[in-house]
Amino acid sequence: MQRLWRVILGFAFAVFALQGPAGAADLREQSQNPIANLVSVPFQNNTNFGVGHLNETQNIHNIQPVIPIELNESWNLITRTIVPITYQPAMFRGDSTDFGLGDATPQLFFSPSKPTPFMGGEFVWGVGPNLLLPTATDPRLGSGKWGVGPSAVALVLVKPFVVGAVVGNTWSVGGDSDREDVNLFVGQYFINYNLPEGWYLTSSPVITANWEADSDERWTVPFGGGVGRVFNIGEQPVNVQIQAFSNVITPDNGGANWQLRAQMTFLFPQR
């Protein structure tokens, strides 16, 4: 784990020395819009510290391809699928560790192809279903359930800010009858303040609520942020960011104290 973060931080320092490419500002704003008409493939690594009674470290690496589909002149369908690869540490003495694939969560957003003018900028929105697929390779890494629910996204682009939120709730509708039902809220607000040369300041914590849990075990609420930049590796545009979050509210039984997130997104703008 330490070696992985040395590589990530070393790459981050190298980013500081690079020149921002022409057109980085426009591409940066598109990459900050979850439902932009832009193909992107984010690789997001989340390391959770202080997990469980043994204060162990958990790692979740999310692969999140985003593919827009033009339905007609008025509407786009934005597909986003989150595939987690998880290292689960021992939660108590005598417990084992696990590593493998978690449950995949596809999201579909129907969004107007043209943004709405708003305060000198743009307002963008989308709605659609949120799915849960029991793809985990080990019972500890997933729910064992099929699930579905609504999701929505809305954001405002008023330079130099890009501000919005993605929210959704998933209920289990089938799967292993011996496993607990799923009733999970996931929300992510994002605040980006854009700077020259492709740089930006960002805060985009993921807030969750497990409605099946007791009230003191229900919420995870992180607070924090970080920095990012859009630049080119050769001719390939990428968006790199690093953020840190403290969990101001976390489950008493097994919640993490804080999280470090590093993300690299490969961008494929339309030519």
N, C-alpha and C positions, 0 to 999 in steps of 0.2 A: 504493500500500500504506500509506504513512504517513497519507494522508487517511482511509482506512478505519479505521485504529486511532484516529485523533483522534475520529471519530464514536463508536466503541465506548466509548472511555474517557470521552468527554463524557457519554454516556448513563449510564455507570456512576456518575459523580459525581452525576447527577440522581437516581438511585435512592436515594442516601443521604438525600435530603431528603423522601422520601415516607413516609407512614404505612402500616404494615402493615395489611391488611384483616382483618376478623373471620373467624375460621376459617382463618387462614393457616398455623397450626401443623399441623393435620390435612392440609391440602392439600400442604404442604411435604413431609411424610413420604410421602404417596402419590407425589409427583413424584420422590422419591429412590428409589423402588422400581421397577426396570425392568419388572416384570411386574404392576404394580398394575392394578386394573380402572378405568383412567383413560385416556381418549384424550388424547394429547399430540403436539405437533409441535415438536421441537427444531430449531433452526438453530444449528449449531456451527461456529465459525470457528477453524481451527488454523493458526498461522503458525510455520513451522520456520525457525530461523536457523542460519547457518553450514553450509549444505548443500553437499556436494561440495568439490572442490579449489579452487573459486573463492569459497567461503564465501558463496554466494548465499542468497536467501530464497525458500522455497517456501510456497504457501498452499493449504490444502485446506478447502473449505467443505462440511460434511456436512449434508444434509437427512435427518432421521431420524423419520418419522412412526411412532407407536406406536398400534396399534388393538387393543383387546381384544374377543374374541368369546366370548359365553357359550355353551358347548356343552350343558351341562345343569346341574343343581343342584350337582354336585360338581366340575366341571372347566371351566376357561377356556382358550381359545387366545389367546395374546398374539402379535401380529404386529409385527415391527419391521424396517423396511427402511432401510438406509443408502445414500444416493445421494451420492457425492462430486463436487464441482466443483473441479477442480484447476488451479492455475497452476504449471507445472513450469519452473524456471529452467534456464539453460545449466549443464551439469555440468563442462564443460572449454572451453578457448578454441576458438572456431570452432563450438561447439555452438549449436543453436537453442533457443528457448523454445517452450512449448506451453501452451495453455489449452483446457479442455473438460471433458466428462463422463468420469468414471472408471467402474470396474466397480461395479455395484450388488450389495449383499450382503443379501438377505432372511434373516431369522431367525424361526423359529416356536418358541414355548415353550408346552408343555402344562403347566398349573399347577393345583393344587387351588384351588377357589374360596374356601375358608376356610383361614386361616393356622393353624399349630400353636402352641399356647401354649408359651413358652420363657422361663424365668428372669424372669417377670413381664412379658414382652413377647410378641413374635410371631416365628415362624420361617416363612419363605416360600421355596419352591423351584419350579423349572420345568426341563424338558428338552425338546429337540426338534432338528430339523435346521437346519443352517446352509448357505446356498446361495451360489454365486458365479455371476453373470451377466456375460458379456462385452459390456457396454454402452459401453465406452470409445469416445470419438470419435477417438482417436489411439492408435497402438500404444504410445507411451511412457507413456500414462496408464492402461493396464490390462494384464492378463495375456494376453488373447486366448483364455481358457479358460473352460469350464463347470466348476463345482466343487460339491462337497457334503461334508458332514461333520457330526459331532455338536456340540451346544452345550448348556450348562447354566448355570443361575443359582441362587444361594442367598444369602439375606440374613437378618439378625436385626435386628428393630426393638425396642430396649430404650432407652427415653427416658433421656437426650437423644440417644442414638446411633442411626444407621442404618448398618450395616456389612455388606458382602457382596462378591460377585465374580461376574463373567460370564466364562466360558471357552469356547473352541471351537477346533476344528481343521478345516481345509478341504483336501481333495485334489482335484486336477483330474481330470475324468472324460471330457473331450472338448474339442474346439476346435481351434485352429490347431496342427497337428503340428510346425510350425517353431519354435514358442515353447517356452520352458522349462516343465517341469511345475510345478504348484503343490502345495506341502505347507507350509501356513502355520498356525501357532498364534497366536491372539489372546486375550489375557486382560486383564481390567480389574477391579482391586479398587476399592472405593469406601468411604471412611470419611467420614461426615458427623456433625458435632457441632452440634446445633441450639441456637440462641440465641433470646432474646425478639424480638418484632416481625417474625417471618418470616425473620430472618437465620440463617445457618449457616456454619460453616467446613467445607471439603471438600478431599478429595484423591482423585482418580480417574484416575490415569495409565493409558495403554494400553500394555501390554507385548506385543511381538511376537517371534516366532522363525520365521525362514525355514529350514526343515529341508533345503532344497535347496542352501543356500549353505555355503561353508566355515565352519569353527568361529569364525573371527575376524570373519566377516561376518554372523553368524546373528542375534544378539540386539539388540533395542532395548529398553532398560529406563530409563524416565524416573522421576524422583523430584521431588515438589513438591506444590503445592496452592494453595488460594485461598479466596475468599469468595463467598457467594451470598445471594440473597434472593427470597422469594415475595411478590408484591404485585399490585395491580390497575392496569391502564391503562384508565380508565373502569370498565366492568363486566367486562373481560377479565382473568382471572388469568394471570400470567406468572411464570416462574422464570428469573432472570438470575444468571449466575455468571461469574467470571473466575479463571483459574488460570495458573500458570507452572510449567514443568518443566525440569529439567536432565537431559539424557540421560547417566546415569552409565555406561551401556554403550551403544555405538552402532557400527554397521558402519564399518570403516576406510575403505571406498570409498563415500563419498556420504552417510553418516549425518549428521543434524543435531546441532548442539551443544545447543540448547535450543528450547523451544516455548512459545508464548503462546496460550492458548485462551480465547475468549469465546463464551458460549452464551446464547441466549434461547429459552425453551421456552414455547409457548402451551398452556395447560391447559384442558381441556374436561370438568370434573367432571359427573357425572350429576346431573340436577336432581331 
